[in-house]
Amino acid sequence: MNKRLEEILQRKEEIRSLLADETNKNLNFDELEKEVRELDEEEKEIRRRQTIINNIGSGMTTKTNTTKPVKANIYDSEEYRQAFMNYVCRGEKIPQEFRSDEVTATTDIGALVPPVTLNKIIEKIEAYGMILPLVTRTAYKTGMVIPTASVKPTATWVAEGAGSDKQKKALSGTITFGHFKLRCAVAVTLETENMAYSAFETTLVKNIVEAMAKALEMAIISGTGSGQPTGILTDNSKGAKLEVSALDYQTLINAEAELPMEYENGAVWVMTKKTFMQFAGMVDKNGQPIARVNYGIGGKPERILLGRTVKLTNYIDTFNESLGAGKVFAFLYNFADYTLNTNFQIGIKTYEDNDTDDIIRKMIMVCDGKPIIYDSLVKLVKAGE
């Protein structure tokens, strides 16, 4: 009996591995799902039979197994992912075995997103933009106050036998992360109900990735700080500012001169593609191009200005004649000095639009972000009249 139980568990693990491998394109989900159900029934019968045998008072002393069983993450199982799809698409209740040990604190969250689906959402967001992978990530609790210091101690030369003055390490300020909610509602037609799980999961991820990534990157650059993270360019008084009336070689030289030497490593240029292409055709006095575009092994363009990496984004203005005076069109910054505080807690609630029969999925993410240090910020702004 134990041998058959081991065979069942081994087969279920093989099926789990097949489904987890996204390169397997020709799987028959109906047959696999049917086989899993049959294996589950047989496993239950074997375990029940064994329980009855163990409860029979035979007068024999049984050895107690003191090994603590390893509890599997049921929310990462294929069964729960299937139940989650049924909940979102069809409104079917999550089975009791997946709900008995859990208490949801937030009342407007209908179900826990399966970890596999959640990990795919996070992975896509990380890989989507040019900005998100550069910032510093933390997971502090909401409202936690983090002290900061702006003064460092200095060392002094002293004579033999002499001491030096004691210096105080003063905390000059604090940083507190708030609790801002990022919400994305995605509508899927009722026909999605007939889709296979893999297609449903792909559709769900595809719909929310772009919206959430854009919202996060836009907030990192120019967020107001009210109801959303604080952007790098929000406080006009922070960082060095250079007024530019025309793009030329000297513009880059002046910006590099403003960047403190301590921030040479890590600082990158941020601008739109159109602004970068205006630099691309320039040459220095020796005829050498100012901008370079290298194509690596992966075929990804690597844009460089005077040896410094350029990150392109659409969340900043492009330098042109119509750009207003004082508007930032490019900046230098070390994104390690920006902290995005989030645990990626995503909840989902589903409801139906009675007019169109569309299934609306409302997804929520809680995060906050702030520039911790502005010393590496050098802004290029359009010169006034």
C-alpha positions in Angstrom: 0.0 0.0 0.0 2.8 2.4 0.9 4.5 1.6 -2.4 1.4 2.5 -4.4 1.1 5.8 -2.4 4.7 6.6 -3.2 3.9 6.0 -6.9 0.9 8.3 -6.7 2.9 11.1 -5.1 5.7 10.7 -7.6 3.3 10.8 -10.6 1.7 14.0 -9.2 5.1 15.6 -8.9 5.8 14.7 -12.5 2.6 16.3 -13.6 3.4 19.4 -11.6 6.8 19.7 -13.3 5.2 19.3 -16.7 2.8 22.1 -16.1 5.4 24.4 -14.5 7.6 24.1 -17.6 6.3 26.8 -19.9 8.2 25.3 -22.9 5.8 22.4 -23.0 3.3 23.7 -25.5 1.5 20.5 -26.5 0.1 19.4 -23.2 -3.4 18.0 -23.0 -4.7 19.9 -19.9 -8.0 17.9 -19.9 -6.3 14.5 -19.6 -3.8 15.8 -17.0 -6.6 17.3 -14.9 -8.6 14.1 -15.1 -5.5 12.1 -14.1 -4.8 14.3 -11.1 -8.4 13.9 -9.9 -8.2 10.2 -10.2 -4.9 10.1 -8.4 -6.3 12.3 -5.6 -9.3 9.9 -5.2 -7.0 6.9 -5.0 -4.7 8.6 -2.6 -7.6 9.5 -0.3 -8.9 5.9 -0.4 -5.4 4.5 0.5 -5.0 7.0 3.4 -8.4 6.3 4.7 -7.9 2.6 4.6 -4.6 3.1 6.4 -6.2 5.3 9.1 -8.9 2.6 9.8 -6.2 -0.1 10.1 -4.2 2.1 12.5 -7.3 2.7 14.7 -8.0 -1.0 15.1 -7.0 -2.0 18.6 -4.7 -4.9 17.9 -2.9 -4.7 21.2 0.4 -4.1 19.4 2.7 -1.2 20.3 3.2 1.2 17.5 6.2 3.4 17.1 5.4 7.0 17.1 6.9 9.0 14.3 8.5 12.1 15.9 9.6 13.6 12.6 7.9 16.9 12.0 6.1 16.8 8.6 7.1 19.4 6.1 4.1 21.6 5.3 3.8 22.3 1.6 2.7 25.6 0.3 -0.8 24.8 -0.9 -1.2 28.2 -2.5 1.6 27.3 -4.9 -0.1 24.0 -6.0 -1.7 23.4 -9.4 -5.0 22.6 -7.6 -5.2 26.0 -6.0 -4.2 27.8 -9.2 -7.0 26.0 -11.0 -9.4 26.9 -8.2 -8.2 30.5 -8.4 -8.9 30.6 -12.2 -12.4 29.3 -11.5 -13.0 31.9 -8.9 -11.9 34.8 -11.2 -13.6 33.5 -14.3 -16.7 31.9 -13.0 -17.1 33.2 -9.5 -16.8 29.7 -8.0 -16.0 29.7 -4.3 -12.4 28.8 -3.3 -12.6 25.2 -1.8 -12.7 24.9 2.0 -9.3 23.2 2.2 -7.6 26.4 0.8 -9.5 28.7 3.2 -9.8 27.0 6.5 -6.5 28.3 8.0 -6.5 31.8 6.5 -7.9 35.0 7.7 -8.0 37.9 5.3 -7.7 41.3 7.0 -8.7 43.5 4.1 -12.3 43.1 3.4 -12.3 44.1 -0.3 -9.8 41.4 -1.3 -11.7 38.4 -2.7 -9.0 35.8 -2.9 -5.2 35.2 -2.5 -3.4 35.4 -5.8 -1.5 32.1 -6.3 2.3 32.6 -5.7 3.1 31.4 -9.2 0.9 34.0 -10.8 2.1 36.7 -8.4 5.8 35.8 -9.2 5.1 36.2 -12.9 3.6 39.6 -12.3 6.6 40.8 -10.3 9.0 39.2 -12.9 7.3 41.0 -15.7 7.3 44.4 -13.9 11.0 44.0 -13.1 11.9 43.3 -16.8 9.5 45.7 -18.4 11.0 49.2 -18.1 14.4 50.8 -18.1 13.9 52.5 -14.7 12.5 50.0 -12.3 15.5 47.6 -12.2 17.8 50.5 -11.1 16.1 51.7 -8.0 16.7 50.4 -4.5 14.1 48.0 -3.1 13.0 47.8 0.6 10.1 46.3 2.5 9.8 48.5 5.6 6.5 48.6 7.5 4.2 51.5 6.7 4.9 54.5 8.9 8.4 53.4 10.0 10.7 56.4 10.5 14.2 56.0 9.1 16.9 58.5 10.4 19.3 60.0 8.0 22.7 61.8 8.5 24.2 64.4 6.3 27.5 65.0 8.2 30.3 62.5 8.3 33.2 62.5 10.8 36.6 63.7 9.7 40.1 62.3 10.6 42.9 64.7 11.8 46.6 64.3 12.0 47.9 64.5 15.6 51.3 64.5 17.3 52.7 61.6 19.2 50.8 61.0 22.4 48.1 63.6 21.5 44.4 62.9 21.0 41.8 64.4 18.7 38.4 66.1 19.3 35.4 63.9 19.8 32.9 64.3 17.0 29.1 63.8 17.3 27.3 61.8 14.6 24.2 63.9 14.2 21.0 62.7 12.6 19.9 65.6 10.5 16.5 64.2 9.3 14.1 61.3 8.9 12.4 59.5 6.1 8.9 58.0 6.5 7.3 55.7 3.9 3.6 56.0 3.4 0.9 53.7 2.3 -0.2 54.4 -1.3 -2.5 52.2 -3.3 -1.9 51.4 -7.0 -5.1 50.1 -8.6 -5.6 48.5 -12.0 -9.0 47.2 -13.3 -8.9 44.9 -16.3 -12.0 43.8 -18.3 -12.1 40.4 -20.0 -15.0 39.3 -22.1 -17.2 36.5 -20.9 -15.8 34.2 -23.5 -12.6 34.0 -21.4 -14.5 31.6 -19.3 -13.8 28.9 -21.9 -10.1 29.5 -22.0 -7.5 27.0 -20.6 -5.7 28.0 -17.4 -2.4 28.8 -19.1 -4.1 31.1 -21.6 -6.0 32.8 -18.7 -2.9 33.3 -16.7 -1.0 34.8 -19.7 -3.9 37.2 -20.4 -4.2 38.3 -16.8 -0.5 39.0 -16.5 -0.3 40.8 -19.9 -3.2 43.1 -19.1 -1.9 44.4 -15.8 1.9 44.5 -16.4 2.1 47.4 -18.7 -0.3 49.6 -16.7 1.4 49.0 -13.4 5.0 49.3 -14.8 4.1 52.6 -16.4 2.5 54.0 -13.3 5.5 53.0 -11.1 8.1 54.5 -13.5 6.1 57.7 -14.0 5.8 58.1 -10.2 9.6 57.5 -9.7 10.4 60.3 -12.1 7.7 62.9 -11.5 5.3 61.6 -8.8 3.6 64.3 -6.7 4.1 62.5 -3.4 0.4 63.1 -2.6 -1.5 59.8 -3.0 1.5 58.3 -4.9 5.3 58.0 -4.5 7.5 61.1 -4.7 9.4 61.6 -8.0 13.0 62.5 -8.5 12.1 65.7 -10.3 9.2 66.8 -8.1 11.1 69.2 -5.9 12.4 71.9 -8.2 14.9 73.1 -5.6 16.8 69.8 -5.4 19.8 68.9 -7.4 22.0 71.0 -9.8 20.2 72.8 -12.6 21.7 73.8 -16.0 19.9 76.0 -18.4 20.3 74.9 -22.0 19.3 76.9 -25.1 20.7 74.5 -27.7 22.1 71.0 -27.5 25.8 70.7 -28.2 29.0 69.1 -26.9 29.5 71.7 -24.2 26.1 70.9 -22.7 27.3 67.4 -21.8 30.7 68.7 -20.6 28.9 71.2 -18.2 26.6 68.5 -16.9 29.5 66.1 -16.2 31.3 68.9 -14.4 28.3 69.4 -12.1 28.2 65.7 -11.1 30.2 65.2 -7.9 33.1 62.9 -8.2 31.7 60.6 -5.5 28.8 59.8 -7.8 30.8 59.0 -10.9 30.0 55.3 -10.6 26.3 54.5 -11.0 24.9 57.8 -12.3 23.1 57.4 -15.7 21.6 59.8 -18.2 17.8 59.8 -18.5 16.0 61.3 -21.6 13.6 60.5 -24.4 14.8 58.7 -27.5 14.2 61.9 -29.6 16.5 63.9 -27.3 19.2 61.3 -27.5 19.1 61.1 -31.3 19.8 64.8 -31.4 23.1 64.1 -29.6 23.7 61.0 -31.8 24.7 63.1 -34.8 27.2 65.4 -33.0 30.9 65.1 -33.1 33.7 66.7 -31.0 36.5 68.9 -32.3 38.4 65.8 -33.4 35.5 64.4 -35.4 34.7 61.7 -32.8 30.9 61.0 -32.3 29.6 62.2 -28.9 27.0 59.4 -28.7 27.6 55.8 -29.3 25.1 52.9 -29.7 26.6 49.5 -29.1 24.8 46.2 -30.0 25.5 43.4 -27.5 25.2 39.7 -27.9 21.5 39.9 -27.0 20.9 42.4 -29.8 19.9 45.1 -27.2 21.1 48.6 -28.0 23.3 50.1 -25.4 23.3 53.9 -25.6 26.2 55.9 -24.3 27.0 59.6 -24.0 30.7 60.4 -23.2 31.1 56.9 -21.8 28.0 57.2 -19.6 25.0 54.9 -20.0 21.7 56.4 -21.3 18.3 55.2 -20.1 15.4 56.1 -22.4 12.0 56.9 -21.1 8.8 58.5 -22.3 8.0 60.1 -18.9 10.0 63.2 -19.5 9.8 66.1 -22.0 11.7 66.1 -25.3 14.0 69.0 -26.2 12.5 71.0 -29.0 11.6 74.6 -29.9 8.1 74.3 -28.4 9.4 73.1 -25.0 8.6 75.6 -22.3 11.3 77.5 -20.4 12.3 75.8 -17.2 11.1 72.3 -18.3 13.5 69.4 -17.5 14.3 67.4 -20.7 17.2 65.3 -19.4 18.9 64.5 -16.1 21.8 62.6 -14.5 21.0 60.5 -11.5 22.1 57.5 -9.5 18.9 55.5 -9.1 20.4 53.6 -6.2 19.6 56.8 -4.3 15.9 56.3 -4.9 14.1 53.8 -2.6 10.9 52.0 -3.7 9.3 50.5 -0.6 6.8 47.7 -1.3 6.0 44.2 -0.4 4.1 43.7 -3.7 0.9 42.8 -1.8 -1.6 42.3 -4.6 -5.2 41.5 -4.0 -7.9 40.8 -6.6 -11.6 41.2 -6.7 -13.9 40.3 -9.5 -17.3 41.6 -10.5 -19.5 41.6 -13.7 -20.6 44.5 -15.8 -24.2 43.9 -16.4 -24.4 46.0 -19.5 -21.6 44.3 -21.4 -21.3 41.0 -19.5 -17.6 41.7 -19.2 -15.7 40.3 -16.2 -13.8 43.1 -14.4 -10.8 42.2 -12.4 -9.6 44.9 -9.9 -6.0 44.5 -8.8 -4.4 46.5 -6.0 -0.7 47.0 -5.1 0.6 49.0 -2.1 3.9 50.8 -2.3 5.7 54.1 -1.7 8.9 55.6 -3.0 11.2 58.6 -2.3 14.5 60.0 -3.4 16.8 59.5 -0.4 19.7 61.5 -1.7 19.7 64.3 -4.3 23.5 64.8 -4.6 23.8 62.9 -7.8 21.0 64.8 -9.5 22.0 67.1 -12.4 19.0 68.5 -14.4 19.1 70.0 -17.9 16.3 72.5 -18.4 15.2 74.7 -21.3 16.6 78.2 -21.0 14.2 81.0 -20.6 13.7 83.9 -23.1 
